[in-house]
C-alpha cells in the first residue's frame, strides 16, 4: 500500500472517530430530577414553562433529556424518600421549588447539582452563603418573598383603608415562613394593624386555623408564599369567599381560586429561567460559580368579580399597576 493510501486510511479513521465521538455526545440522554411540592395537576402551570425553557435550549424529552418527577402532594415529610429515589436514579441535576424542598435536598447531598427556584431568602435560611457566590452544589433563583410580604400588607391597606385586624396564614414548618411572619408583624405594627397569626403544618391544622378565623372575625386574610398553602388553595379560598375576607396573597393561583388580589414575582417566569441553570450545569458549569438570580418579572393580579362581591372599589392607582385584571 502506498504512503498516500495509508495517509488516506489514517485520515478516514480520524474522521470516523470524530464523528463517532460527536454522535456519542449528541446522543447523551440527561436525566433531570424535578421535586414537586404538590401534584402534577396543581403545578402544571409551572412545569410547562420549565419544559418550554428546556426546549428553547435544545432539550427534547425522550430524545436527549428525561425528567424524573417526584411529587410530595403537600406532605413535606415525604421529601427524604423522594430525594432518595432521585439519587438512586443518578440524576445529573435536581430542580426544586421553595425553601423546604431545597433544604431537604441540601441535607441529602452535597455532590448532585441543585437548581432551586422560588426560594424566599436562601441566605437567611442558610441554603447559600451569598447570592453572588453561592458555592457548593447549589444555585438558582430567589423569590425574595420576605421583602414582598410587607408590600402586600401595604397594598391591602390601599385597597381596603378601613382594615385594622388581619388573619395571617403561614407554614410553621418552614424556616423562611418564620422570617416572613416576623416581617408581616413588623409591617402591621407600622400600619397599626392587629395580626391573628396562625402557623400550620398540615391540612388538619389549616382547617383548625380557619375555624379560629371564623370565630375571631378579622377584616382580611393574608396567605403567605408557601407550597403547602398553595396546595390547599381551594380549601382556603372557599373559606375566604364564604366569610367575605379580602386579601392580597403571594400566588396568582389563589386569585384564580377566588381571592381578591395577588402580588409577587412571576413563578412561571422563574420556572422557565431555571432551564438556563440546568443547561449551564449539563454543559460543565459548577453550580456554586453561578450567581443566584432575583426575579425579573413581577405580577399584580386583580379579581374584579371578587371585588364586586365584597363591595369594594379598586382604586384607579392600583388598577393602573395591575398586570392582569380578571373580570
C-alpha positions in Angstrom: 0.0 0.0 0.0 1.3 3.4 -0.9 2.1 6.1 1.6 -0.7 8.2 0.1 -3.1 5.3 0.7 -2.0 4.8 4.3 -2.5 8.5 4.9 -6.0 8.4 3.5 -6.9 5.5 5.8 -5.5 7.3 8.8 -7.4 10.5 7.9 -10.5 8.5 7.4 -10.1 6.7 10.7 -9.6 10.1 12.5 -12.7 11.4 10.8 -14.8 8.4 11.6 -13.6 8.5 15.2 -14.5 12.2 15.4 -18.0 11.6 14.0 -18.5 8.7 16.4 -17.5 10.9 19.3 -19.9 13.6 18.2 -22.6 11.1 17.8 -22.0 9.8 21.3 -22.0 13.3 22.7 -25.2 14.4 20.9 -26.7 11.1 21.8 -26.4 11.7 25.5 -29.7 11.5 27.4 -29.5 13.6 30.5 -31.7 12.6 33.5 -33.1 15.6 35.5 -34.9 15.2 38.8 -37.8 17.6 39.4 -39.0 17.6 43.0 -42.6 19.0 43.2 -44.3 20.2 46.3 -47.9 19.3 45.5 -49.2 17.3 42.5 -48.6 17.3 38.7 -52.1 18.7 38.1 -51.7 21.6 40.6 -48.2 22.5 39.3 -48.9 22.1 35.6 -48.8 25.8 35.0 -45.2 25.9 36.4 -43.8 22.6 34.9 -45.0 23.8 31.5 -42.7 26.9 31.4 -39.8 24.8 32.7 -40.2 22.3 29.9 -40.6 25.2 27.4 -37.3 26.7 28.7 -35.6 23.4 28.1 -37.0 23.1 24.6 -35.8 26.6 23.8 -32.3 25.4 24.7 -32.4 22.3 22.5 -33.5 19.7 25.1 -36.3 17.4 23.9 -37.9 15.0 26.3 -37.4 11.4 25.3 -34.6 12.2 22.9 -31.8 13.9 24.9 -33.4 14.5 28.2 -35.6 12.6 30.7 -37.3 14.4 33.6 -38.0 12.3 36.6 -40.9 13.9 38.5 -41.5 13.2 42.2 -44.5 14.8 44.0 -44.8 15.4 47.7 -48.6 16.1 47.5 -48.3 18.8 50.1 -46.6 16.4 52.6 -43.1 17.7 53.2 -42.2 14.7 55.4 -42.1 12.7 52.1 -39.1 14.7 50.8 -36.3 12.5 52.1 -37.8 9.3 50.5 -38.5 11.1 47.2 -35.0 12.6 47.1 -33.6 9.1 47.8 -35.4 7.8 44.7 -33.9 10.6 42.5 -30.4 10.0 43.9 -30.8 6.2 43.2 -31.6 7.1 39.6 -28.3 9.0 39.4 -29.9 12.2 38.1 -27.5 14.8 36.7 -29.3 17.7 38.5 -32.3 18.2 40.8 -34.7 21.1 40.4 -36.7 22.2 43.5 -39.2 25.0 44.2 -39.5 26.6 47.6 -37.4 26.6 50.8 -38.5 23.2 52.4 -37.7 21.1 49.3 -34.4 22.9 48.8 -33.3 22.4 52.4 -34.2 18.8 52.1 -32.0 18.3 49.1 -29.2 20.3 50.6 -29.3 17.9 53.6 -29.4 14.8 51.4 -26.5 15.6 49.0 -23.5 17.9 48.6 -22.5 16.5 45.2 -25.5 16.3 42.9 -26.2 19.8 41.5 -29.3 21.5 42.8 -31.2 24.3 40.9 -33.5 26.0 43.4 -36.3 28.4 42.4 -38.9 30.5 44.3 -36.8 30.4 47.5 -37.6 33.5 49.5 -34.3 34.1 51.4 -31.7 31.5 50.6 -29.0 33.4 52.6 -31.2 34.0 55.7 -32.3 30.3 55.8 -28.7 29.0 55.4 -29.1 27.5 51.9 -26.2 29.5 50.4 -23.7 31.9 52.0 -24.4 34.7 49.4 -26.3 35.3 46.2 -23.3 36.3 44.2 -21.1 33.4 45.3 -23.5 30.5 46.4 -20.7 27.9 46.4 -21.1 24.2 46.8 -23.6 22.3 44.7 -26.5 24.9 44.7 -27.6 27.8 42.5 -30.9 29.1 41.0 -33.4 31.8 41.7 -34.8 33.6 44.8 -38.3 35.0 45.1 -37.2 37.5 47.8 -40.7 36.8 49.3 -39.8 38.1 52.8 -39.4 41.6 51.3 -42.7 41.2 49.4 -44.9 40.3 52.4 -44.8 43.8 53.9 -45.6 45.3 50.5 -48.6 43.1 50.2 -49.9 44.4 53.5 -49.4 48.0 52.3 -51.3 47.2 49.2 -54.1 45.7 51.2 -54.4 49.0 53.2 -54.5 50.9 49.9 -57.4 48.8 48.7 -59.3 48.5 52.0 -58.4 51.6 54.0 -60.6 50.5 57.0 -58.7 47.2 57.6 -57.3 47.0 61.1 -57.3 43.3 62.0 -55.9 40.7 59.7 -55.5 36.9 59.9 -52.1 35.6 58.7 -51.8 32.0 57.5 -48.3 30.7 57.2 -46.4 27.4 57.3 -44.8 26.9 60.7 -42.6 24.1 59.4 -40.7 26.4 57.0 -37.7 28.5 58.3 -38.4 31.1 55.6 -42.0 31.4 56.8 -40.8 32.1 60.3 -38.8 35.1 58.9 -41.8 36.2 56.7 -44.2 36.1 59.7 -41.9 38.5 61.6 -41.7 40.8 58.5 -45.5 41.0 58.4 -45.8 41.6 62.1 -43.3 44.5 61.9 -45.2 46.0 58.9 -48.5 45.6 60.6 -47.2 47.4 63.6 -46.2 50.4 61.4 -49.6 50.4 59.8 -51.3 50.0 63.2 -52.9 46.7 62.4 -53.5 43.8 64.7 -52.4 40.3 63.5 -54.1 37.0 64.2 -51.0 34.8 63.4 -51.8 31.2 62.6 -48.9 28.9 61.8 -49.8 25.5 60.3 -48.1 22.3 59.1 -50.8 20.0 57.9 -54.3 20.1 56.2 -55.9 19.4 59.6 -54.1 22.3 61.1 -55.2 24.5 58.2 -58.8 23.5 58.9 -58.4 24.3 62.6 -56.9 27.7 61.8 -59.8 28.5 59.6 -62.1 27.7 62.4 -60.2 30.1 64.6 -60.5 32.8 61.9 -64.3 32.2 61.7 -64.6 32.7 65.4 -62.3 35.8 65.6 -63.8 37.5 62.6 -60.8 39.6 61.3 -61.2 42.1 58.5 -58.9 40.3 56.0 -56.9 37.2 55.3 -53.3 37.0 54.1 -51.8 33.8 52.9 -48.0 33.7 52.7 -45.9 32.3 49.9 -45.7 28.5 50.7 -46.4 25.5 48.6 -48.3 23.8 51.4 -50.8 26.6 51.4 -50.8 26.7 47.6 -51.6 23.0 47.5 -54.7 23.7 49.7 -55.7 26.9 48.0 -59.2 25.7 47.1 -60.0 24.9 50.7 -58.6 28.3 51.9 -60.2 30.5 49.2 -63.6 28.8 49.5 -63.5 29.7 53.2 -62.4 33.3 52.4 -65.3 33.6 49.9 -67.9 32.4 52.4 -66.6 34.7 55.1 -66.1 37.7 52.8 -62.5 38.1 53.6 -60.4 40.2 51.2 -56.7 39.6 50.9 -53.5 40.3 48.9 -51.8 36.9 48.5 -48.5 35.7 47.3 -49.7 33.5 44.4 -51.9 34.3 41.4 -53.3 30.8 41.7 -55.1 32.0 44.9 -56.8 34.8 42.9 -57.8 32.3 40.3 -59.3 30.2 43.1 -61.4 33.1 44.3 -59.0 35.5 46.1 -59.1 39.3 45.7 -55.5 40.1 44.7 -52.0 38.7 44.5 -48.7 40.5 44.2 -45.3 38.9 43.7 -42.7 37.6 41.2 -43.8 35.6 38.2 -43.3 32.0 39.3 -43.9 30.8 35.7 -41.0 33.0 34.5 -38.8 31.7 37.2 -39.5 28.1 36.3 -38.7 28.9 32.7 -35.5 30.6 33.7 -34.5 27.5 35.8 -33.8 25.8 32.5 -30.9 28.2 31.9 -29.2 27.0 35.0 -29.8 23.3 34.2 -28.3 23.9 30.7 -25.2 25.5 32.1 -24.7 22.7 34.6 -25.2 20.0 32.0 -22.5 21.7 29.9 -20.0 21.6 32.7 -20.5 24.7 34.8 -20.2 24.4 38.6 -23.4 25.4 40.4 -21.5 27.3 43.1 -20.0 29.5 40.4 -23.4 30.6 39.0 -24.8 33.6 40.9 -28.3 33.2 42.3 -30.7 35.5 40.4 -33.5 37.7 41.7 -36.9 37.7 39.9 -37.1 39.5 36.6 -40.9 39.8 36.3 -43.5 40.8 38.9 -47.3 40.4 38.7 -50.2 42.3 40.3 -53.3 40.2 39.6 -56.7 41.7 40.5 -60.1 39.9 40.5 -62.7 42.5 39.9 -65.5 39.9 40.2 -64.4 39.2 43.7 -64.0 42.9 44.5 -67.6 43.5 43.4 -68.9 40.6 45.5 -67.1 42.1 48.5 -68.5 45.6 47.8 -65.0 47.0 47.1 -63.9 49.5 44.5 -60.3 49.1 43.5 -58.6 52.5 43.3 -57.6 53.6 39.9 -54.0 53.9 41.1 -54.0 50.2 41.8 -55.7 49.2 38.6 -53.1 51.0 36.6 -50.4 49.0 38.2 -52.2 45.7 37.6 -50.6 43.3 35.2 -53.7 41.2 34.8 -57.3 42.1 35.6 -59.8 39.2 36.0 -63.3 40.4 35.1 
